[in-house]
Amino acid sequence: MRTEHAHTALITGANRGIGKEIARQLAQRGFAVFIGSRDMAKGREAAEELCQAGYEATFIHLDVTDPVSIKNACGVFSQKADHLDVLVNNAGILEDHGENILKLNPELLDRALKSNVSGPIMIIQDFLCFLQQSSTGGRIINVSSGAGALHDMSTYAPAYSISKTALNAVTRQFAGALQEHNIAVNCVDPGWVRTDMGGTGASRPVEKGAETIVWLATEAPHHETGKFWHDKREIAW
Ligand SMILES: NC(=O)c1ccc[n+]([C@@H]2O[C@H](COP(=O)([O-])OP(=O)(O)OC[C@H]3O[C@@H](n4cnc5c(N)ncnc54)[C@H](OP(=O)(O)O)[C@@H]3O)[C@@H](O)[C@H]2O)c1
C-alpha cells in the first residue's frame, strides 16, 4: 500500500534501543513509520510488533555505512510513499572501550566516522527529494550525544566523541543548506539511556531518551533549526 497522505517518518537503527522507541512513539502519534534496520530479522520483528498493535510500520533494510544499501532503501521507500516528513538519523556505534587518544587506533576512528557521520550525510542526501515533498516542512533529527559537546570535552571515548562532534557540525551544515528548502535540521543529546549501548546502569529509560527527539519531530516550532537539544532545551555545542 502507498502512503500518500499520512505523515511519514524514517528512523535508522530502529530495530532496538532508542531508535525502536522513537518509532513506537511516532507510530502512536499517527505517523506511518519506516523501520530502518541492517538486521533483517530484528527489523521485520520490530515493524511487525507495531503493526500488530494497530500502527502503520514498514521494515526497510538499511545499513548506514553502505551507499548501495541506502540507494536500495530509497527505492523501496519510493514504492511505499511519495514524501518524508521526518528523518531520524539514530543508528550509531560506540566501540571505544577505555581507549585513550594517545593510543587511538585509526581504524576504530574510521569505523566511528563511517557509521556516525558519513552515514547520516549520505542518508540525508539520498532522502532529500522525499523530504522536499513534505507538506508540513521536513524535519531531520540527528541523534548525537553529550560526549560530542566541545564545551566540556575531556578524554572520554575519543573515537565516539569526535564522531558526535562531527555529527553536530553536519547538523549545522545541513541546517544552513536546507533553510531555504523549509527543512529543519537539529541534533539531540538523549542523555544516558538504558540500551545495549548505554548499559543497564544508565539513568534513563528509552521513553525518556526518545522524548526530545519525538518532540523535535512533531511539536517543536519548525523555525528551530541548527541547534543542539537536551530535554527540549537548547544546549551548548
Ligand atoms: N544509550 C545512550 O546512553 C546514548 C547516549 C547518547 C547518545 N546515544 C545515541 O543514541 C543512538 C541510539 O543508541 P542506542 O543506545 O539505542 O544504541 P544501541 O542499543 O546500541 O542501538 C544502536 C542501533 O544502531 C544500529 N546500527 C549501528 N550501526 C548500524 C549500521 N551500520 N547500519 C544500520 N544500523 C546500525 C544498531 O543496529 P544492529 O542491531 O544491526 O547493530 C541498533 O539498531 C546512537 O546514535 C547513540 O550514539 C545513546
Ligand as a Chemical Component Dictionary entry (heavy atoms), coordinates in Angstrom:
data_LIG
# 
_chem_comp.id                   LIG 
_chem_comp.type                 NON-POLYMER 
_chem_comp.pdbx_formal_charge   0 
_chem_comp.three_letter_code    LIG 
# 
loop_
_chem_comp_atom.comp_id 
_chem_comp_atom.atom_id 
_chem_comp_atom.alt_atom_id 
_chem_comp_atom.type_symbol 
_chem_comp_atom.charge 
_chem_comp_atom.model_Cartn_x 
_chem_comp_atom.model_Cartn_y 
_chem_comp_atom.model_Cartn_z 
_chem_comp_atom.pdbx_ordinal 
LIG N1  N1  N 0  22.317 4.879  25.121 1  
LIG C1  C1  C 0  22.884 6.012  25.468 2  
LIG O1  O1  O 0  23.174 6.255  26.678 3  
LIG C2  C2  C 0  23.168 7.061  24.439 4  
LIG C3  C3  C 0  23.682 8.293  24.903 5  
LIG C4  C4  C 0  23.948 9.303  23.975 6  
LIG C5  C5  C 0  23.687 9.076  22.627 7  
LIG N2  N2  N 1  23.222 7.868  22.210 8  
LIG C6  C6  C 0  22.981 7.695  20.759 9  
LIG O2  O2  O 0  21.676 7.223  20.533 10 
LIG C7  C7  C 0  21.632 6.432  19.324 11 
LIG C8  C8  C 0  20.960 5.112  19.633 12 
LIG O3  O3  O 0  21.724 4.473  20.642 13 
LIG P1  P1  P 0  21.206 3.225  21.484 14 
LIG O4  O4  O 0  21.591 3.489  22.879 15 
LIG O5  O5  O -1 19.809 2.893  21.142 16 
LIG O6  O6  O 0  22.208 2.131  20.914 17 
LIG P2  P2  P 0  22.046 0.567  20.638 18 
LIG O7  O7  O 0  21.088 -0.033 21.583 19 
LIG O8  O8  O 0  23.429 0.044  20.572 20 
LIG O9  O9  O 0  21.412 0.563  19.181 21 
LIG C9  C9  C 0  22.142 1.045  18.098 22 
LIG C10 C10 C 0  21.319 0.904  16.848 23 
LIG O10 O10 O 0  22.105 1.399  15.752 24 
LIG C11 C11 C 0  22.096 0.404  14.746 25 
LIG N3  N3  N 0  23.263 0.468  13.883 26 
LIG C12 C12 C 0  24.578 0.522  14.204 27 
LIG N4  N4  N 0  25.339 0.525  13.101 28 
LIG C13 C13 C 0  24.472 0.486  12.047 29 
LIG C14 C14 C 0  24.615 0.460  10.639 30 
LIG N5  N5  N 0  25.826 0.452  10.054 31 
LIG N6  N6  N 0  23.503 0.453  9.870  32 
LIG C15 C15 C 0  22.280 0.448  10.436 33 
LIG N7  N7  N 0  22.058 0.423  11.747 34 
LIG C16 C16 C 0  23.153 0.450  12.544 35 
LIG C17 C17 C 0  22.047 -0.913 15.502 36 
LIG O11 O11 O 0  21.683 -1.948 14.622 37 
LIG P3  P3  P 0  22.141 -3.500 14.864 38 
LIG O12 O12 O 0  21.118 -4.103 15.781 39 
LIG O13 O13 O 0  22.134 -4.073 13.487 40 
LIG O14 O14 O 0  23.524 -3.458 15.475 41 
LIG C18 C18 C 0  20.988 -0.557 16.531 42 
LIG O15 O15 O 0  19.705 -0.629 15.955 43 
LIG C19 C19 C 0  23.090 6.299  18.874 44 
LIG O16 O16 O 0  23.355 7.220  17.843 45 
LIG C20 C20 C 0  23.886 6.659  20.120 46 
LIG O17 O17 O 0  25.155 7.168  19.826 47 
LIG C21 C21 C 0  22.941 6.869  23.072 48 
# 
loop_
_chem_comp_bond.comp_id 
_chem_comp_bond.atom_id_1 
_chem_comp_bond.atom_id_2 
_chem_comp_bond.value_order 
_chem_comp_bond.pdbx_ordinal 
LIG N1  C1  SING 1  
LIG C1  O1  DOUB 2  
LIG C1  C2  SING 3  
LIG C2  C3  SING 4  
LIG C2  C21 DOUB 5  
LIG C3  C4  DOUB 6  
LIG C4  C5  SING 7  
LIG C5  N2  DOUB 8  
LIG N2  C6  SING 9  
LIG N2  C21 SING 10 
LIG C6  O2  SING 11 
LIG C6  C20 SING 12 
LIG O2  C7  SING 13 
LIG C7  C8  SING 14 
LIG C7  C19 SING 15 
LIG C8  O3  SING 16 
LIG O3  P1  SING 17 
LIG P1  O4  DOUB 18 
LIG P1  O5  SING 19 
LIG P1  O6  SING 20 
LIG O6  P2  SING 21 
LIG P2  O7  DOUB 22 
LIG P2  O8  SING 23 
LIG P2  O9  SING 24 
LIG O9  C9  SING 25 
LIG C9  C10 SING 26 
LIG C10 O10 SING 27 
LIG C10 C18 SING 28 
LIG O10 C11 SING 29 
LIG C11 N3  SING 30 
LIG C11 C17 SING 31 
LIG N3  C12 SING 32 
LIG N3  C16 SING 33 
LIG C12 N4  DOUB 34 
LIG N4  C13 SING 35 
LIG C13 C14 SING 36 
LIG C13 C16 DOUB 37 
LIG C14 N5  SING 38 
LIG C14 N6  DOUB 39 
LIG N6  C15 SING 40 
LIG C15 N7  DOUB 41 
LIG N7  C16 SING 42 
LIG C17 O11 SING 43 
LIG C17 C18 SING 44 
LIG O11 P3  SING 45 
LIG P3  O12 DOUB 46 
LIG P3  O13 SING 47 
LIG P3  O14 SING 48 
LIG C18 O15 SING 49 
LIG C19 O16 SING 50 
LIG C19 C20 SING 51 
LIG C20 O17 SING 52 
# 
